Amino acid sequence: MMAREAIEAVKEAEEKARALLQEANQKARDSKKEAELLAERKFREILDEAEAQAKALKEKALQEGELVAKPILEKGREEVKRFYSLSDEDLESGVNIIMERIVSANGNS
């Protein structure tokens, strides 16, 4: 009888060991899946944050570019207005001055 009890005890221990091994394997799979999901979520968070930072930098660069360009454009508009406001006499006078300089520079009097 003792041998039979010993055999039963060994079988029972083997069953418990098998159940523990199955449970450990399942917990390992669950942990791995949970870690993968967490890694994916963290990756998405980092990616979203990087995209937000890139967008903010782009906006800042555009604003700074507009600040630099605004006075240049304004000066150009003012010069265009000034040129359009010149009278025919002013234009004729300017053309005559330029022609005199060209003639003088070439030595033809």
C-alpha positions as CSV (number, residue, x, y, z in Angstrom):
1,M,0.0,0.0,0.0
2,M,2.8,2.4,0.8
3,A,4.1,2.0,-2.7
4,R,0.7,2.8,-4.1
5,E,0.4,5.9,-1.9
6,A,3.9,7.0,-2.9
7,I,3.0,6.6,-6.6
8,E,-0.2,8.6,-6.1
9,A,1.8,11.3,-4.2
10,V,4.3,11.5,-7.1
11,K,1.5,11.7,-9.6
12,E,-0.2,14.4,-7.6
13,A,3.0,16.3,-7.3
14,E,3.6,15.9,-11.1
15,E,0.0,17.3,-11.8
16,K,0.6,20.2,-9.4
17,A,4.0,20.9,-11.1
18,R,2.3,20.7,-14.6
19,A,-0.5,23.1,-13.4
20,L,2.1,25.5,-11.9
21,L,4.2,25.3,-15.1
22,Q,1.0,26.0,-17.2
23,E,0.1,28.9,-15.0
24,A,3.6,30.3,-15.1
25,N,3.6,30.0,-18.9
26,Q,0.3,31.8,-19.1
27,K,1.5,34.5,-16.8
28,A,4.6,34.9,-18.9
29,R,2.5,35.3,-22.1
30,D,0.2,37.8,-20.4
31,S,3.1,39.8,-19.1
32,K,4.7,39.8,-22.5
33,K,1.5,41.0,-24.1
34,E,1.0,43.6,-21.4
35,A,4.6,44.8,-21.9
36,E,4.1,45.0,-25.7
37,L,0.9,47.0,-25.3
38,L,2.6,49.3,-22.8
39,A,5.6,49.8,-25.2
40,E,3.2,50.5,-28.1
41,R,1.3,53.1,-26.0
42,K,4.6,54.7,-24.9
43,F,5.8,54.7,-28.5
44,R,2.6,56.5,-29.6
45,E,2.9,59.0,-26.8
46,I,6.5,59.8,-27.7
47,L,5.6,60.0,-31.4
48,D,2.6,62.3,-30.7
49,E,4.7,64.5,-28.5
50,A,7.5,64.7,-31.2
51,E,4.9,65.6,-33.8
52,A,3.4,68.3,-31.6
53,Q,6.9,69.8,-30.9
54,A,7.7,69.7,-34.7
55,K,4.4,71.5,-35.4
56,A,5.1,74.1,-32.7
57,L,8.7,74.7,-34.1
58,K,7.3,75.1,-37.6
59,E,4.7,77.6,-36.4
60,K,7.4,79.5,-34.5
61,A,9.7,79.6,-37.6
62,L,6.8,80.9,-39.7
63,Q,6.0,83.6,-37.2
64,E,9.6,84.6,-37.0
65,G,9.9,84.6,-40.8
66,E,6.9,86.8,-41.0
67,L,8.3,89.3,-38.5
68,V,11.5,89.5,-40.5
69,A,9.7,89.8,-43.8
70,K,7.1,92.3,-42.8
71,P,9.4,95.4,-42.6
72,I,11.1,94.4,-45.9
73,L,7.8,94.0,-47.6
74,E,6.5,97.3,-46.2
75,K,9.7,99.1,-47.4
76,G,9.2,97.6,-50.8
77,R,5.6,98.8,-50.9
78,E,6.6,102.3,-49.9
79,E,9.2,102.4,-52.6
80,V,6.7,101.2,-55.2
81,K,4.2,103.9,-54.1
82,R,7.0,106.5,-54.3
83,F,7.9,105.4,-57.9
84,Y,4.3,105.5,-58.9
85,S,3.8,108.9,-57.5
86,L,6.7,110.4,-59.6
87,S,5.5,113.0,-62.1
88,D,6.4,112.9,-65.7
89,E,8.7,115.8,-65.2
90,D,10.6,113.9,-62.4
91,L,10.9,110.9,-64.7
92,E,12.1,113.0,-67.6
93,S,14.6,114.8,-65.4
94,G,15.9,111.4,-64.1
95,V,16.3,110.1,-67.6
96,N,18.2,113.2,-68.7
97,I,20.6,112.9,-65.8
98,I,21.3,109.3,-66.6
99,M,21.8,110.0,-70.3
100,E,24.3,112.9,-69.4
101,R,26.3,110.5,-67.2
102,I,26.4,107.8,-69.8
103,V,27.6,110.3,-72.5
104,S,30.1,111.9,-70.1
105,A,31.4,108.4,-69.1
106,N,32.0,107.5,-72.7
107,G,33.7,110.7,-73.5
108,N,31.2,111.8,-76.1
109,S,30.3,115.4,-75.5
